[in-house]
Amino acid sequence: MAKATFPAQSQTVAESTKPADADGFVASDHRNAYSAVYQGDMSPLRPRAKSPAALAINVAPAEIESFYRQIYWNNNHVKFAGGDSPNFTAPTSNPRIDLLILDVSGGPTGVLTRIAGTEAASPAEPALPDLKTNIPICYVYTRVGQVKIVNFEDSGANPTEGYVYRDVRPMFGTSGGAAGVPSGAVIIWTGASCPAGYTRVSALDGKFLVGGASYNAAAGGSDSISGTTGSGGNHSHSISGTTSGASGCSIAWNASKGTCGVATDDAAQLNHTHSGGSLAAASGGDHSHSFSFDNRPAYATVLLCSKD
């Protein structure tokens, strides 16, 4: 059950076993059992090297002795029956750290899946996938030219081989259901891109959100307001005015009238007025004036990300 930590990690040792009835007292086995409890080791989904070692590793069942059913994911009891992982192939030129997960997206029995890391002189652990549909099992350190994967405690005695690098099984907690984020839920995100397991809802770009009976990305409204003034046809403007004679006159001066005029008093006078009349504007048909302006208040953009 426990990781074999006794004797020292530099030595190749047989796997310690769970103490059983009628067993003799073996100090290393008992120390390993106590160490496992202290470190959080347990039997369900436990990753170990195969015997004999190969490029795959073995993962224990989720159910132990048909009584302990302690692994749940996304509101489902995990029923993985145990089995071998895919092969951890050797890297080409530099070491690499791979991740082994149990993919439970297709159901509670799960499928062991390897996620390859990136080769480097000092390789980094690949990021964990969406934990709503995947259970992380362990990281595996792979080496150029390796032909097998050994347990962590045997790595010192096998310096050219890959080994189980880190056990990352979650000890407590589940994902999904009431405890997780359901698929389709939208979060507001301020990063450069949506986090893993989320997809940006581009249909909502530039839109204000309004509650409704159902989702409709193209509901309505407009960013701006526009309109047209009333139209009118041909029209005219009335004018009036008076003409007057000049102070000098080339015909004659009528002394009795005190005006310029003809030589006799009875003649028509040059001073006269014109009233009424109209001045027509230039002709033209109906016409209008359009206008528009942005109707939105001050705003800031964010990413709207939907749970996959």
C-alpha positions as CSV (number, residue, x, y, z in Angstrom):
1,M,0.0,0.0,0.0
2,A,2.6,2.5,1.0
3,K,5.4,4.0,-1.0
4,A,8.5,1.9,-0.2
5,T,10.7,4.4,1.7
6,F,12.6,1.8,3.7
7,P,15.4,0.9,3.1
8,A,16.9,4.1,1.6
9,Q,15.6,5.4,-1.8
10,S,19.0,4.7,-3.3
11,Q,18.5,1.0,-3.0
12,T,16.2,-1.2,-5.2
13,V,13.7,-2.8,-2.9
14,A,10.6,-5.0,-3.2
15,E,7.2,-3.3,-2.8
16,S,6.1,-3.3,0.8
17,T,2.8,-5.0,1.4
18,K,-0.1,-4.3,3.7
19,P,0.4,-6.3,7.0
20,A,-1.9,-9.2,7.2
21,D,-3.1,-11.8,9.8
22,A,-0.4,-14.2,10.8
23,D,2.4,-12.1,9.3
24,G,5.6,-11.9,11.1
25,F,6.6,-8.5,12.4
26,V,8.6,-6.8,9.6
27,A,9.6,-3.3,10.8
28,S,10.0,-1.9,7.3
29,D,6.5,-2.9,6.3
30,H,5.0,-1.3,9.4
31,R,7.0,1.8,9.0
32,N,5.8,2.1,5.4
33,A,2.2,1.6,6.5
34,Y,2.5,4.5,9.0
35,S,4.4,6.6,6.5
36,A,1.6,6.1,3.9
37,V,-1.0,7.4,6.4
38,Y,1.2,10.3,7.3
39,Q,1.9,11.3,3.7
40,G,-1.6,10.8,2.3
41,D,-0.9,7.7,0.3
42,M,-3.8,5.3,-0.3
43,S,-4.7,2.3,-2.5
44,P,-7.4,3.8,-4.8
45,L,-6.0,4.8,-8.2
46,R,-2.5,4.3,-6.9
47,P,0.2,4.5,-9.7
48,R,3.0,2.0,-9.6
49,A,5.6,0.6,-12.0
50,K,4.7,-2.7,-13.6
51,S,6.4,-5.9,-12.6
52,P,8.6,-6.5,-14.6
53,A,8.9,-2.8,-15.4
54,A,7.9,-1.6,-18.8
55,L,7.2,1.8,-20.5
56,A,3.6,1.7,-19.1
57,I,2.7,1.9,-15.4
58,N,-0.2,0.3,-13.6
59,V,-3.0,2.2,-11.8
60,A,-5.0,0.5,-9.0
61,P,-8.8,0.2,-9.1
62,A,-11.0,3.0,-7.7
63,E,-12.8,0.4,-5.5
64,I,-10.9,-1.5,-2.8
65,E,-12.2,-4.7,-1.4
66,S,-15.7,-3.8,-2.7
67,F,-16.3,-1.9,0.5
68,Y,-14.3,1.4,0.1
69,R,-15.9,3.6,-2.5
70,Q,-14.1,6.9,-1.8
71,I,-13.5,8.3,-5.3
72,Y,-16.2,10.5,-6.7
73,W,-16.1,12.9,-9.6
74,N,-18.7,15.2,-11.1
75,N,-21.3,13.7,-8.8
76,N,-20.5,10.2,-9.9
77,H,-18.9,7.3,-8.1
78,V,-15.7,6.4,-10.1
79,K,-15.7,2.8,-11.1
80,F,-12.3,2.4,-12.8
81,A,-11.4,-1.2,-12.5
82,G,-7.6,-0.7,-12.6
83,G,-5.2,-1.3,-15.5
84,D,-2.2,-0.2,-17.4
85,S,-1.5,3.3,-18.7
86,P,-0.5,4.1,-22.3
87,N,3.3,3.9,-22.9
88,F,5.5,6.8,-21.8
89,T,7.7,7.0,-24.9
90,A,11.3,8.2,-24.6
91,P,12.0,11.9,-25.5
92,T,14.2,12.7,-28.4
93,S,17.0,15.0,-27.1
94,N,16.1,16.3,-23.6
95,P,14.1,15.0,-20.6
96,R,10.3,15.5,-20.4
97,I,7.7,15.3,-17.7
98,D,4.4,13.7,-18.8
99,L,1.1,13.7,-16.9
100,L,-1.2,10.7,-16.5
101,I,-4.9,11.4,-15.9
102,L,-8.1,9.4,-15.7
103,D,-10.5,10.9,-18.2
104,V,-14.0,10.6,-16.8
105,S,-15.7,12.7,-19.4
106,G,-17.2,9.6,-21.0
107,G,-18.5,8.1,-17.8
108,P,-17.4,6.9,-14.3
109,T,-15.3,4.0,-15.5
110,G,-12.8,6.4,-16.9
111,V,-9.9,6.1,-19.4
112,L,-6.2,6.4,-18.6
113,T,-4.7,9.1,-20.8
114,R,-1.2,10.5,-21.1
115,I,-0.5,14.2,-21.6
116,A,3.0,14.8,-23.0
117,G,5.0,17.6,-21.6
118,T,7.8,19.6,-23.4
119,E,11.3,18.5,-23.7
120,A,13.9,20.7,-22.0
121,A,17.1,20.6,-20.0
122,S,15.0,21.4,-17.0
123,P,11.5,20.2,-18.0
124,A,8.4,21.7,-16.5
125,E,5.3,19.8,-15.4
126,P,2.5,20.2,-18.0
127,A,-0.6,22.1,-16.8
128,L,-3.5,20.2,-15.3
129,P,-6.5,19.8,-17.7
130,D,-10.1,20.6,-16.8
131,L,-10.6,19.0,-13.4
132,K,-14.3,18.7,-14.0
133,T,-13.8,15.8,-16.4
134,N,-10.3,14.6,-15.5
135,I,-8.7,13.1,-12.4
136,P,-4.9,13.7,-12.2
137,I,-3.0,10.6,-11.3
138,C,0.8,11.2,-11.4
139,Y,3.6,13.0,-13.3
140,V,6.2,10.7,-14.9
141,Y,9.8,11.9,-15.6
142,T,11.0,10.5,-18.9
143,R,14.6,10.2,-20.1
144,V,16.3,9.9,-23.5
145,G,16.9,6.2,-24.3
146,Q,14.7,4.9,-21.5
147,V,13.2,1.4,-21.9
148,K,11.1,1.3,-18.8
149,I,9.4,3.3,-16.0
150,V,10.3,2.5,-12.4
151,N,9.0,3.6,-9.1
152,F,10.3,6.8,-7.5
153,E,12.2,5.0,-4.8
154,D,14.0,3.0,-7.5
155,S,15.0,6.0,-9.7
156,G,18.4,6.4,-8.0
157,A,19.4,2.8,-9.0
158,N,18.1,3.4,-12.6
159,P,19.6,6.7,-13.7
160,T,18.8,6.3,-17.4
161,E,15.2,5.2,-16.9
162,G,12.0,7.1,-16.5
163,Y,10.2,7.0,-13.2
164,V,7.0,7.9,-11.4
165,Y,8.0,11.5,-10.5
166,R,5.1,12.8,-8.4
167,D,1.8,11.4,-7.2
168,V,-0.9,14.1,-7.8
169,R,-4.1,12.2,-6.9
170,P,-6.6,14.6,-5.2
171,M,-7.0,13.5,-1.6
172,F,-10.3,15.2,-1.1
173,G,-13.0,17.1,-3.0
174,T,-15.0,16.6,-6.2
175,S,-15.7,18.7,-9.2
176,G,-19.0,19.5,-11.0
177,G,-22.6,19.5,-9.9
178,A,-23.3,21.9,-7.1
179,A,-19.6,22.0,-6.1
180,G,-18.4,22.9,-9.5
181,V,-19.2,25.2,-12.4
182,P,-21.9,23.7,-14.7
183,S,-21.4,23.7,-18.4
184,G,-22.7,26.8,-20.1
185,A,-22.2,29.1,-17.1
186,V,-20.7,32.5,-18.1
187,I,-18.0,34.2,-16.1
188,I,-16.5,37.7,-16.4
189,W,-12.8,37.5,-17.1
190,T,-10.1,40.2,-17.2
191,G,-7.2,38.2,-18.5
192,A,-5.8,38.2,-22.0
193,S,-7.8,35.0,-22.8
194,C,-10.3,32.7,-21.2
195,P,-9.0,30.2,-18.6
196,A,-8.7,26.5,-19.4
197,G,-12.0,24.8,-19.7
198,Y,-13.8,28.0,-20.9
199,T,-14.6,29.4,-24.3
200,R,-15.1,33.1,-25.1
201,V,-18.7,33.9,-26.1
202,S,-17.9,36.2,-29.0
203,A,-21.6,36.5,-29.9
204,L,-22.0,38.8,-26.8
205,D,-19.2,41.2,-27.8
206,G,-20.3,44.8,-27.7
207,K,-23.7,43.9,-26.1
208,F,-25.4,44.8,-22.9
209,L,-27.0,41.9,-21.1
210,V,-30.7,41.8,-20.3
211,G,-32.5,39.0,-18.5
212,G,-35.0,36.9,-20.5
213,A,-36.9,33.6,-20.7
214,S,-34.3,32.1,-23.0
215,Y,-30.8,32.8,-24.3
216,N,-30.7,34.9,-27.5
217,A,-27.4,36.4,-28.5
218,A,-29.0,38.6,-31.2
219,A,-31.9,40.1,-29.1
220,G,-32.1,43.7,-30.2
221,G,-31.2,47.3,-29.5
222,S,-28.6,49.5,-31.1
223,D,-25.5,51.3,-30.2
224,S,-26.7,54.6,-31.8
225,I,-29.8,56.7,-32.4
226,S,-30.6,58.1,-35.9
227,G,-33.5,60.1,-37.3
228,T,-34.7,62.4,-40.2
229,T,-36.3,65.9,-40.1
230,G,-39.7,66.5,-41.6
231,S,-39.8,67.0,-45.4
232,G,-41.3,70.1,-47.3
233,G,-42.0,71.0,-50.9
234,N,-41.7,74.3,-53.0
235,H,-42.4,77.5,-51.0
236,S,-42.3,81.3,-51.3
237,H,-41.7,84.4,-49.1
238,S,-43.8,87.7,-49.4
239,I,-42.1,91.2,-49.5
240,S,-43.2,94.8,-49.6
241,G,-41.4,98.2,-50.1
242,T,-41.5,101.8,-51.4
243,T,-39.6,103.6,-54.1
244,S,-38.9,107.4,-53.8
245,G,-37.7,110.1,-56.1
246,A,-34.3,111.6,-55.8
247,S,-33.6,115.0,-54.2
248,G,-32.6,116.3,-57.6
249,C,-34.7,116.1,-60.7
250,S,-33.9,116.7,-64.3
251,I,-37.4,117.6,-65.5
252,A,-38.5,120.7,-63.5
253,W,-39.1,122.0,-60.1
254,N,-42.7,122.5,-59.1
255,A,-42.7,125.3,-56.6
256,S,-46.3,125.0,-55.6
257,K,-46.0,121.2,-54.9
258,G,-42.5,121.4,-53.5
259,T,-41.5,118.4,-55.6
260,C,-39.7,117.5,-58.7
261,G,-42.1,116.9,-61.5
262,V,-43.3,118.2,-64.8
263,A,-43.7,121.8,-65.5
264,T,-47.4,122.0,-64.5
265,D,-49.0,121.4,-61.1
266,D,-51.5,118.9,-62.5
267,A,-49.0,116.5,-64.0
268,A,-48.3,113.0,-62.4
269,Q,-45.6,113.0,-59.8
270,L,-42.5,110.9,-60.1
271,N,-42.6,109.9,-56.4
272,H,-44.7,106.7,-56.0
273,T,-44.8,103.4,-54.0
274,H,-45.1,99.6,-54.7
275,S,-46.7,97.3,-52.1
276,G,-47.4,93.6,-51.9
277,G,-45.9,91.2,-54.3
278,S,-43.9,88.1,-53.6
279,L,-40.4,86.6,-54.1
280,A,-40.3,82.9,-54.8
281,A,-37.5,80.8,-53.4
282,A,-35.5,78.6,-55.7
283,S,-37.6,75.6,-56.7
284,G,-36.8,72.1,-55.3
285,G,-38.5,68.8,-54.2
286,D,-38.9,67.3,-50.7
287,H,-35.8,67.3,-48.6
288,S,-34.6,66.1,-45.2
289,H,-31.6,66.1,-42.7
290,S,-30.3,62.9,-41.1
291,F,-28.4,62.7,-37.8
292,S,-27.0,60.0,-35.5
293,F,-25.0,59.7,-32.2
294,D,-23.7,56.9,-29.9
295,N,-26.3,56.1,-27.3
296,R,-24.0,54.1,-24.9
297,P,-22.7,55.5,-21.6
298,A,-19.0,55.2,-20.7
299,Y,-18.0,51.5,-20.7
300,A,-15.1,49.0,-20.4
301,T,-14.7,45.7,-22.2
302,V,-14.3,42.3,-20.5
303,L,-14.1,38.7,-21.7
304,L,-17.3,36.7,-21.2
305,C,-16.3,33.1,-20.9
306,S,-18.6,30.1,-21.0
307,K,-17.8,26.9,-19.2
308,D,-17.2,24.0,-21.7
